[in-house]
Amino acid sequence: MNHLVVKRPDFKFAKDCLNALKKLELKYLIVENFFSDDELASMCKDLKALPAAKYTDVKPGFTIFPRTAFNIANPDEPVDVYFSAAAQITDNLKKFVNVDVAQRFHEVFRDINNNQPVEVLNGPNDTKFVPVNFRLMTPEVGAKATSLIHNGANVTARCVHTYQHLRGLMDFDNQLSFFCIVQNCVEGGDITIYDFPRDEYPNISDFRYLEKDGKRIDLETTKDKCTVHMKPGDLIVFPGGQLWHRVDIIKKGQRISLGGFATDRYSDNNWFYWT
């Protein structure tokens, strides 16, 4: 599977990666040492100090901070509720986490986008989405969450209420996914990316089989995939809106990642990111 590995801050071989990823000319980009060991330790310490009320429960063993645009508990809530919370979090994220994580992502996206700015996604009335969030997973998640094979279009399709004012402007179906490993679990938790584009293989059954021209593909046994073992501090960017992918089942320990999504605007191809 075509990919690129670079070390921060040396991006001379990673120019225009956002467009290459969207066109599937590149299947994934790894940026090593995106965060230092000291920064990772600081983030873990800050996350442990957060009161439970600051986290949003997605499923047993799976919590996030801050919450995403899609409210698992109430997908029909008024958009003002999310954007009010987003404004507070965006303005005060450094109050909860001492490392300026949003700025770091802002810098790396600029560097792999030919030095063109990549901004936090705009919502209605000059509001902004939360830039990135932390995802904390334990073995309790089991097969019901981490092993579900999906693509990003599955996620944004569930966020129509929040994104309805933007879907005609932004290419949500072909968004990129990105995340950095803050803390690895002891066993499991790797990202597996399948070499099956959503447009060619749009249907999945039992979160395991793809079908095309009467042929059934078993995603558990296919060789057309790449499992990437990332070290703490590594960042991956890949076309999660187009390629089927999964996070392997977490069998032992806690996995903490930090990331979100990125896409471009139809009118001018400017890039934005959010969670």
Backbone torsions as a table, in degrees:
resi	resn	phi	psi	omega
1	MET	NA	126.2	-176.3
2	ASN	-64.8	122.7	-178.6
3	HIS	-150.6	172.7	-178.8
4	LEU	-139.2	137.7	176.9
5	VAL	-122.4	125.0	178.6
6	VAL	-130.7	160.4	176.1
7	LYS	-107.4	132.8	175.2
8	ARG	-69.6	136.6	6.2
9	PRO	-102.4	24.5	-176.9
10	ASP	-85.9	96.8	-176.5
11	PHE	-111.3	20.1	-175.0
12	LYS	-64.8	-21.7	178.6
13	PHE	-99.2	4.2	-173.4
14	ALA	-117.9	20.2	179.8
15	LYS	-68.7	142.4	178.0
16	ASP	62.5	27.7	-179.5
17	CYS	-68.2	-30.7	-178.9
18	LEU	-59.7	-46.0	180.0
19	ASN	-70.7	-36.7	178.6
20	ALA	-64.1	-38.0	178.2
21	LEU	-68.2	-43.4	-179.6
22	LYS	-63.0	-36.0	-179.6
23	LYS	-81.5	-0.5	-177.1
24	LEU	64.0	18.9	171.3
25	GLU	-71.7	-23.5	177.3
26	LEU	-131.2	129.7	-175.9
27	LYS	-86.8	-31.2	173.1
28	TYR	-164.1	154.5	177.1
29	LEU	-120.3	131.7	173.5
30	ILE	-111.1	128.1	172.6
31	VAL	-110.2	110.4	179.9
32	GLU	-80.6	151.2	178.0
33	ASN	59.1	35.0	178.9
34	PHE	-62.6	-40.0	169.9
35	PHE	-121.9	145.2	179.0
36	SER	-78.3	166.7	177.3
37	ASP	-59.5	-40.6	179.6
38	ASP	-64.9	-40.2	178.8
39	GLU	-66.2	-39.8	178.8
40	LEU	-64.2	-43.6	178.8
41	ALA	-62.5	-38.8	178.6
42	SER	-64.6	-42.6	179.3
43	MET	-63.3	-44.6	179.7
44	CYS	-61.3	-41.5	178.5
45	LYS	-63.0	-43.9	-179.5
46	ASP	-66.1	-39.5	-179.7
47	LEU	-65.4	-38.4	178.8
48	LYS	-67.3	-27.2	-179.0
49	ALA	-82.3	-11.7	-178.8
50	LEU	-69.2	137.0	174.4
51	PRO	-66.3	150.8	-177.0
52	ALA	-56.8	-29.7	-177.4
53	ALA	-65.4	-19.2	-179.4
54	LYS	-78.9	-17.9	-178.7
55	TYR	-90.0	152.1	173.0
56	THR	-111.2	126.5	178.4
57	ASP	-80.9	125.0	175.5
58	VAL	-92.9	-52.7	176.0
59	LYS	-150.5	167.1	176.2
60	PRO	-53.9	125.7	-178.8
61	GLY	83.8	4.3	-177.9
62	PHE	-134.8	108.6	178.1
63	THR	-126.3	156.8	180.0
64	ILE	-133.1	154.4	172.9
65	PHE	-150.2	129.6	-16.9
66	PRO	-69.4	178.3	-178.1
67	ARG	-70.1	162.6	178.6
68	THR	-88.3	175.6	177.0
69	ALA	-64.7	-31.6	179.7
70	PHE	-90.4	115.7	179.6
71	ASN	-84.3	109.4	-177.3
72	ILE	-56.2	-40.3	-174.5
73	ALA	-74.7	-33.7	-174.9
74	ASN	-147.0	83.7	-177.0
75	PRO	-66.8	-13.5	-177.4
76	ASP	-99.7	11.6	-179.4
77	GLU	-64.3	151.7	177.9
78	PRO	-59.1	142.5	-177.5
79	VAL	-62.1	-26.6	-180.0
80	ASP	-61.3	-30.3	-179.4
81	VAL	-64.6	-47.0	179.5
82	TYR	-64.4	-47.9	-174.3
83	PHE	-69.7	-27.8	173.2
84	SER	-65.2	-45.1	177.3
85	ALA	-66.7	-39.0	-179.3
86	ALA	-61.4	-41.0	180.0
87	ALA	-62.6	-42.1	-179.6
88	GLN	-66.5	-42.7	-179.1
89	ILE	-67.9	-45.4	-178.4
90	THR	-60.7	-40.0	-179.4
91	ASP	-73.8	-25.2	-172.9
92	ASN	-120.1	14.5	-176.9
93	LEU	-58.5	-39.1	179.8
94	LYS	-69.4	-17.2	175.2
95	LYS	-68.2	-32.6	-177.9
96	PHE	-94.5	-33.0	-178.9
97	VAL	-128.3	116.1	-172.1
98	ASN	-65.4	-30.1	178.5
99	VAL	-75.4	133.5	-179.6
100	ASP	-80.6	79.2	-173.7
101	VAL	-67.4	-37.8	-178.7
102	ALA	-62.7	-40.9	179.9
103	GLN	-65.3	-37.1	179.6
104	ARG	-63.9	-43.0	177.5
105	PHE	-67.1	-38.3	177.5
106	HIS	-57.0	-42.7	-178.1
107	GLU	-67.8	-44.7	-176.7
108	VAL	-68.5	-37.6	178.1
109	PHE	-64.9	-39.5	176.8
110	ARG	-60.6	-43.8	-175.3
111	ASP	-67.3	-31.4	179.7
112	ILE	-98.0	12.2	177.2
113	ASN	-122.8	39.8	178.6
114	ASN	55.8	37.8	178.7
115	ASN	62.8	18.6	173.8
116	GLN	-90.1	141.5	-176.2
117	PRO	-66.5	145.5	171.9
118	VAL	-122.1	118.6	-170.9
119	GLU	-105.0	162.7	172.1
120	VAL	-66.8	137.7	-175.1
121	LEU	-60.7	135.2	177.8
122	ASN	-83.9	139.9	171.4
123	GLY	-103.2	-162.7	-179.9
124	PRO	-71.7	149.9	173.3
125	ASN	56.2	43.6	175.7
126	ASP	64.6	19.5	172.8
127	THR	-81.7	167.1	178.7
128	LYS	-131.9	149.3	174.2
129	PHE	-73.6	162.1	170.1
130	VAL	-64.1	132.7	-174.1
131	PRO	-69.4	-48.7	-178.2
132	VAL	-147.1	163.3	173.6
133	ASN	-144.7	163.9	177.8
134	PHE	-94.8	140.3	176.9
135	ARG	-122.1	119.9	-177.8
136	LEU	-110.1	122.0	-176.3
137	MET	-128.6	141.1	176.7
138	THR	-126.7	171.7	-179.8
139	PRO	-58.7	-18.5	179.2
140	GLU	-61.0	-22.9	-179.9
141	VAL	-60.8	-44.2	176.2
142	GLY	59.8	-158.7	-174.8
143	ALA	-71.8	-15.4	-175.0
144	LYS	-74.8	-13.6	-178.8
145	ALA	-128.9	-63.0	-169.9
146	THR	-68.4	-27.6	-175.4
147	SER	-91.8	0.8	-179.2
148	LEU	-71.7	117.1	179.6
149	ILE	-76.1	131.3	-173.1
150	HIS	-153.9	177.1	168.0
151	ASN	-135.2	165.1	-173.3
152	GLY	-62.3	-26.9	179.2
153	ALA	-64.4	-29.6	175.5
154	ASN	-60.8	-38.6	-176.4
155	VAL	-72.8	-51.5	-175.7
156	THR	-68.0	-25.0	176.3
157	ALA	-63.2	-28.1	179.1
158	ARG	-83.5	-6.7	-175.9
159	CYS	-107.5	23.8	-174.1
160	VAL	-56.2	-38.8	-176.7
161	HIS	-61.9	-40.5	-179.8
162	THR	-79.5	-32.9	-173.3
163	TYR	-99.0	-0.1	-170.1
164	GLN	-59.4	-29.5	-179.8
165	HIS	-79.5	-8.0	-175.6
166	LEU	-116.4	-17.4	-171.5
167	ARG	-61.3	-28.3	177.4
168	GLY	-80.3	-10.1	-176.8
169	LEU	-105.9	-31.2	-171.9
170	MET	-116.3	150.6	-179.7
171	ASP	-89.9	73.3	-176.8
172	PHE	-67.4	-34.1	-175.9
173	ASP	-65.9	-26.4	-177.9
174	ASN	-113.0	34.7	-179.2
175	GLN	-67.3	159.5	171.1
176	LEU	-96.2	149.8	172.2
177	SER	-108.5	146.2	176.5
178	PHE	-146.6	144.6	172.5
179	PHE	-159.9	153.7	176.4
180	CYS	-115.0	139.4	174.9
181	ILE	-80.2	119.1	176.4
182	VAL	-91.0	-41.3	176.9
183	GLN	-145.9	127.1	178.1
184	ASN	-82.2	145.8	169.2
185	CYS	-76.6	169.5	-177.1
186	VAL	-74.1	-37.4	-177.7
187	GLU	-146.1	132.8	-178.3
188	GLY	89.1	-168.1	174.4
189	GLY	82.1	6.2	177.9
190	ASP	-74.8	158.2	176.7
191	ILE	-94.0	129.4	175.2
192	THR	-114.3	125.9	-179.8
193	ILE	-113.6	127.7	-177.6
194	TYR	-96.6	143.8	-177.8
195	ASP	-87.7	50.0	-179.2
196	PHE	-131.0	102.4	179.6
197	PRO	-65.6	143.7	-179.1
198	ARG	-58.3	-39.4	-176.6
199	ASP	-65.4	-30.4	178.9
200	GLU	-87.7	-28.7	-178.8
201	TYR	-130.7	74.9	-172.3
202	PRO	-78.1	-18.7	-172.3
203	ASN	-111.9	137.8	177.8
204	ILE	-131.3	142.8	178.0
205	SER	-124.8	139.9	179.7
206	ASP	57.2	22.2	-177.2
207	PHE	49.3	36.3	-179.1
208	ARG	-145.5	-33.4	-172.6
209	TYR	-115.0	134.6	168.9
210	LEU	-106.0	148.1	-179.4
211	GLU	-128.7	136.6	177.1
212	LYS	-152.6	129.1	178.7
213	ASP	51.8	40.7	177.8
214	GLY	78.2	-0.7	-180.0
215	LYS	-100.7	131.1	179.8
216	ARG	-100.9	129.8	-179.7
217	ILE	-108.3	123.2	178.1
218	ASP	-88.0	109.8	-175.9
219	LEU	-70.4	-16.2	177.8
220	GLU	-76.2	-30.8	-173.8
221	THR	-111.3	-11.0	-177.9
222	THR	-61.5	148.9	175.8
223	LYS	-92.8	-6.3	-178.9
224	ASP	-85.1	63.9	-178.6
225	LYS	-157.3	166.2	177.3
226	CYS	-139.4	123.4	175.8
227	THR	-100.1	122.9	-173.5
228	VAL	-107.9	118.6	174.9
229	HIS	-93.7	113.5	-176.6
230	MET	-101.8	144.5	175.6
231	LYS	-88.8	154.2	173.5
232	PRO	-53.6	132.8	-177.4
233	GLY	97.9	-14.5	178.8
234	ASP	-79.3	145.0	176.3
235	LEU	-115.8	138.2	172.7
236	ILE	-121.8	139.4	173.1
237	VAL	-126.7	128.0	-177.6
238	PHE	-151.8	160.3	-176.8
239	PRO	-78.5	70.6	-175.9
240	GLY	-66.9	-18.3	175.7
241	GLY	-75.2	-22.9	-175.8
242	GLN	-107.2	-35.4	-175.9
243	LEU	-100.4	135.0	173.5
244	TRP	-64.0	141.2	-178.3
245	HIS	-156.7	171.9	179.7
246	ARG	-157.0	158.9	165.9
247	VAL	-101.0	122.9	-176.8
248	ASP	-63.2	152.1	-176.5
249	ILE	-54.9	133.0	177.1
250	ILE	-84.3	118.2	-174.7
251	LYS	-100.8	-26.6	-178.1
252	LYS	-157.1	135.3	177.5
253	GLY	88.3	-179.3	-179.5
254	GLN	-112.4	134.1	176.9
255	ARG	-105.1	127.0	176.0
256	ILE	-121.1	124.5	176.4
257	SER	-127.0	165.5	-176.7
258	LEU	-139.6	121.2	-178.4
259	GLY	-176.3	-158.0	-177.4
260	GLY	177.8	-145.8	-176.1
261	PHE	-134.5	159.9	178.0
262	ALA	-142.7	144.6	177.2
263	THR	-155.0	171.8	-178.9
264	ASP	-115.2	162.6	-178.4
265	ARG	-93.9	138.1	-176.2
266	TYR	-60.8	-39.2	-169.5
267	SER	-70.0	-36.6	-174.8
268	ASP	-136.4	3.3	178.9
269	ASN	63.4	16.6	173.0
270	ASN	-69.8	144.6	-174.3
271	TRP	-101.0	147.9	179.7
272	PHE	-139.0	155.9	176.1
273	TYR	-134.3	160.8	-174.1
274	TRP	-171.1	176.6	168.6
275	THR	-143.9	NA	NA
